[in-house]
Amino acid sequence: MVGRTAVVLYVLALVVVVVGVDLLFFRHHFWARLAGNIGIVLVFIAFYLRFMSVFTKS
């Protein structure tokens, strides 16, 4: 149960960060917005693989 909750909160944090960065910095810049979103997702994936996989092991 803890693992599932951690993953849900992590995905929620990812969505909040992506939407926040889009609205604050890249509102009218499509390619910068796309590159920024891809970069953010890659950073979140790297952190997930490094730190969060501990919570999701069965």
N, C-alpha and C positions, 0 to 999 in steps of 0.2 A: 504494500500500500504506500509506503514512504517513497519508493522508487517511482511509482506512477504519479504521485503528487509532485515530486521534484521535476519530472519531465513536463508536466502540464504547466507548472510555474515557469520553467525555463523557456518553453515555447511562447508563453504569454509575454515574458520579458523580451524575447526576440521581436515579437510583433510590435510591442510598444516602442522599442528602440528604432525599428525600421520606419514606422509611421512618424515618430517624433523627428527623426533626421530628415525625412522627406518634407515634412511641413516647415521645419525651421530653416533648412539650408538649400534644398534642391527643388523648390516648388516649380520653377519654370525652366529647369534644365534637364531635359529627358535623359541624355547620355550620361551626364554626371550622376543623375539619380539612379540609373540602372547600375552603373559601376559601383556607386556607394552601397546600394542594396546588396549586390553580389559580395562585396567586401565584408559587409556586416554579417551576412549569413555564413561566409567562410570562417570568420573569426568565432562566431557562435559554435559552429561545427567543431572547430579545433578545441575550444574550451570544453565542449561536451565530451569529446573523445578523451581528453586528458583528465578531466575532473569529475564529470557527472556520471561516467560509466560505473563508478564505484557504487553509486546509489541504486543503479538499475540491475545489478547482478542478482540472480536468483539463488 
